[in-house]
Amino acid sequence: MVITSDLDSLRRSVAAAMDQRGDWPERSAWIREAVDVLPRHRFAPQRLWRWDGHAYVPVDQGSDPAGWASEVYPGPDTATVTQVTDGLPTSSLSSQAVVVDMLDSLLLEPGHRVLELGTGNGWNAALLNWRAGPGQVVSVEADPALVETARRALAEAGAMVDVRVGDGNQGWAPAAPYDRVIATYAVERIPWAWVEQTKPGGRIVTPWGRLGHVALTVADDARFATGWVQGLAQFMPDRRTLGAEPGFTQVRARTEPDEERVFLRDLAPLQDDVHLRFALRVAAPHLRIALARDADGLNAWIHDTERSWTVLSAIGDGRTIATQGGPRHLADELEAAWDTWLEVGRPSLYDYGMTVTDSGTTQYMWVNDGDSGPRWPIT
């Protein structure tokens, strides 16, 4: 078994790395103290999972204690996979830096009533309880087995959290209203139940679109919620969408190529500029983009999950060829969304915001100003 001093050394190393980068938020100094008191290894199951390049393989605390410890504390930006179903990760201990960033975005105060969607193994719920106080946190988890695991871990940590089995997208109406709502899985559209169950002036923090997380404030009349993108958060999606969409190979097989042309744009920003990637996610949400570099340069495989696809192939000397198939020409759509981002001044992801209104039927992203800035519907 891993001895306590080994785990302490590893978690101090992660904390120090976050210190160097300035990841511990000054306005929420309580978070660092809570993480020290409630370290993530106390909520890690005895079996974890590691990607070996081909599949997720188990790493057991009993047979490989050092490997297990390195999975629990892989670094500030890496999640720890705690559950795999049909070859896909379905639960994790989120990366420590993202957990801290989202808790900071929540602006949580002692005495707040909190609803958490996606209990997982209970670590985030324990941190919420530490700040809000005993009995102030309700956490909803779809997987009954995870609920039992989380309840045990929380009880052992002395955290008084009400953990319920349920659909997180429905919230938990019996204990509403809440001052704060936080989700630990990514959504494409904000469930209106979250807005309904939050007090006017209350705050909702959730990963959106599998790339950024937003913080929304519910209006005084409770008819809409709006707020800014807060940072990056690559969380798992809602379980109902996990593995549901086809990959590039499947989409490519549905249609033959019908166009080939020179692609003049340098692809490097697609890999290097997270702000561009976020802008593309907003303006062209149907695009799925994968990148890889070979001896000739950077290549991209793009599809729309339906019948359209594009391959951007590097052929050396900085040249790229676009080969396209299907009813939509995705290279053209990529360039149009890219041009829009350039035309509005290359905004950072922090310049974007979201508004949810009309009982959730109208949802859109905007840039710079929620009333007068450019906007894009969330479909």
N, C-alpha and C positions, 0 to 999 in steps of 0.2 A: 504493500500500500504506500501511497505518497504520504510522507510525513509533513506535518504542519509547516515546518520551516521551509520546505521546498515550495509549497504553494504560496507561502508568504513572500518568498523571494520573487516568484513569478509575478504575483499581483503587484508587488512594489515596482517591478520593472515596467509593467504596463502603465501604472500611475505616473512613473517618472517620465515615460515617453509622452504622455498627455501633458505633463507639466512643461516639458520642453516646447511643445507646440502651442501652448496656451489654451488647451482644450477645457480646462476647469473654469466654469463661468463665475465671474466675480459677483454678479447679481444674485446667484443661487449657490452661495457658499455651502449651504446645507447638503448639496448633492455629494460633494467629496467626502464629507463626514459619514453620510449614509452608506456610500460604497465601501468605505473602510470598515464600518460596523457590520455590513451585510455583504461580504464578498461573494462573487458569482459562483465560486466552487461549492458553496453551501447549497446551491440550487441545481447543480449539475447531476444528472442521473449517472449510475455506474457504467452505463454503456453510452459512448458518444460515437460519432461517425466522421470519417475522414475521406475526402475525395482523393483517389489514387491516380487520377488521370483518365480512368475508364468508368469507375463506379464508386459508390460510397461503400466503404468497408468499416466494420465495427472496430472500435478502440475501447477495450474494457479496462476499467480501473484495476480489477484484480490481477489480470495477466500482463498488463502493460501500463503500470502506474505512471511512468515518466511520459509515455505517449499521451495518456489520458490528461495529465496535467498540462501538457503543451497544447492540447485541444481546448481546454478550459480557458487558458490565457495565451492565445495565439498572437496577441498584439491589439492595439486600440481599435483597429478598423476591420477586424475579421470576426464574423459570427461563429458560434460553436453549434454545430448541428447536433440536435438531441433526439431527433426522430426521423426515420426514413420509412416511407410507405410506397410500395411498388417502384422502388428505385429512385424516388424523388424525396428531397428533404421537406418535411411537413411541420417541423417545429425546431426552434433554435433558441439559444441564449444570444440575443442580438449583440452586435459589437459594442464594446463599452463606450466608445466615443459617441456613437449615435444615440445610445440610451441616455447619456449625459446631456447631449444637445437637445433631445426631445423633452426631457424633464425640465431643462432650463426654459424652453419655449412655452411650457405649460403655465409658468408663473404661479406655482402652487404655494399656498399658504396654510399654516396650521388651522385646523377646523374646517377646511373645505371638504365638501362631499364630492367624491371622485368616482367616476365610472371608467373602468378599464375594459377594453375589448381585446381579447386574446391573451389569456392568462399564461399559456405556455407552462413553464416550470416554476413560475411564481416570483422570479427575481425582481422584475419591474414592479409588481404589486407590493412586494416587501418594501421597496424604496419609497413608493407612494405612501404606504402606511406609516413609514418612519417620519415623514414630513406632515401628513394630514392629521394623523392621530389614530388611535385604536378605534375600530368600528366605522371609520369614515370612508373606507374603500370597498366598492363592489366590483368584482372582476368576473367576466363572462368568458367561457371557453367552450368550443364546440365538441371537443374530444373528451368523453367521460373519463378515460384512463388518465389523461393529463390533468384533469380536475383533481382526481384522487392524489396524484403525485404532488401537485402544487399545494393542496391542502396540508399534506404531511410536512412538506418542506417549510411552509409558512408557519405551521404550528411549532415545529422545532426551532424556528428562528424567533418565536414569540410575537409574530405579526398577526394581528386580529383583522383578517380580510374575509369578506363574505364572497366565497367563490361559487359560482353557479354554472351549471351546464346550460348552454343556450346558443342561439345564433347571434353573434356579435352585431350583425347588421340591424338587428331589431332592438339593440340596446338592452336595458333592463328597467322597464317601466315601473315595477312595484316599488322601487326605491327612489324614483325620480321625485323632484328635479335635482340636478347636480350642478355644482359650481364649475367642475372641470370634467372633461371627457377626453380620454386618450386611447388611441388604437395602436396595436403593435403589429398590424398587418396592413398591407397596401390596398387601397381601394381606387377604383377608377372614378366613381361618383360617390358623393357623400350621402349616406343614408339619412333621410329626413328625420328618422327616429332619433338620431343623435342630436339634431337641432331642437326637436320638440322636448327632449328630456334634459336640456341644458337651460339653466336660468338665464333670463335676459342679462346681458353683460358677462355671461360665462364664456369659457374658452374651450375650444375643441382643437386638439392637436392630433394629426394623423399623417402617415405616409400617403403620398398620392402618386399614382402612375408609376410606381416602382422606382422612382428616381429622386424625388424631393419630398420634404414634409412641410405641411402648412399649419398655420395657427389661425383659426377663425374665431371671431367674437360674435356672439348672438346679439342681434339688435334689441333695443329696448322694447320694441313692439313684438319681438319674437317672430317676425315675418321673414327674416333673412339672416344670413350669417356671412361675414366677409373677413378677409385678412390676408396676410402676406406669406409668401414662401419663406421658410426659416432656414433651410439647409438641405443637405443631401441625406437620404435615408433609403437604402436599398433593402427593403423588407420583403418578406414573402407575401404573396397575394392572398386574398380570400381563398380558403380551401376549395370552394366550389369552382374556381377558375384555374386551380393548380393543374398544369399539364393538359388543359383543355384545348388550347389552340395548336394548330399544326406548325411544324417547323419549316425551314426553307426547303429542305429536300422534298417534303410532301407537296408544298405549293408549286415548286419547280416542275414536278411530274405532271401537273394538271394542264399546263399549256406549253406550246412550243415557242421558241424565240421568234420574234417578228421584227426586231430592229437591232441594228448595231451601229454605234456612232462613237466618235471621239468624245471623251469627257474631259473638259479642260480644267476643271477645278482641282486644286490640291486637296487631297483627302486628309492630310495630317490633322487639321482642326477637329475632324470627327473623332479622332482618338485623344487629342490633347486638350480640347477646350470643353469643359463640362458645361459652361454656360451656353455654348452652341447646342450641345446635346439636349439640354433642357428646353431650349427654344424650339428645337425640332420636335421634341415630345409634345409640346403645347400646340404647335401649328400643324403638325402632321402626325397625329397620334396613332394612325393606322400603320405607320412604317415600323418594321422590325429590322434593325441594322446589326449585323455582326461584322467584325473587322479582324483581319489577320495580315501579318507582314511576311513576305517571302523575299527571295533574292532580288526580285524585280521591283519591289516596293509594297505599298499598302493596298490591300484589296478589301472590297466590301460586298457582302451578300445581303440583299434587301428584299423583303416580301411584305405583303399586306394581310397575311393569314388566310387569304381566299384564293385568287387565281392569278394575281399579278406578282412579278418578280423582276429583279434586276441584279446583274453581277457587274461590279466595277473592277476590272482586272488590270493590274499594273503590268506593263509590258516592257519596262526598263526606260532609262533616260527621262524619268519623270512623266512618262506618257501613260494614259489610262483609257481603256476601251469600255464603254457601257453596252452590255447585251441585255435586252429586255424582252419580256413576254407577258401576255395577258392583256386585259382590257384597259389597264391603267399603266402609263409609263412612269415608273416610280423614280427614275433618275431625274426626270423633268420636275416631278413634285418635290423631290429633295432639294433641287436647286431653287425652286420658287420659295419654299419655306426658309431656306438659308438666306436668300435675297431679302426676304421680309425682315429677318433678324438684323441684317446689315443696315437696312433702310431706317429702322427705328433706333439705331445707334448702338448696336451690339449690347443690349442690356444684359446684366448679370442675372442669375437665377433669383437673386434677392430683390430684383426689381419687379418680379411677377407676383400676382396675387390671385385670389379666387373669391367668387361670390356664389352663394347658393340661395335661391329664392323660389317663390311660387310653389311652396310645399315640396321643394326638391326637384320639381320638373324642369326648372331653368337653372343651369349651372354653367359657369364660364370662367376661363382664365383671362386675366388682363395684365397689361404691363404699364408701370409708372403711375397710373391713376385709375381707380375702379370705376369712376363715372365717365371720364373723357378719354381714357387711353384706349389703344387698340385692344380688341377682345376676341376670344376664340371659344366657341361653344364646346362643352364637355359632353360627348355623346356616349 
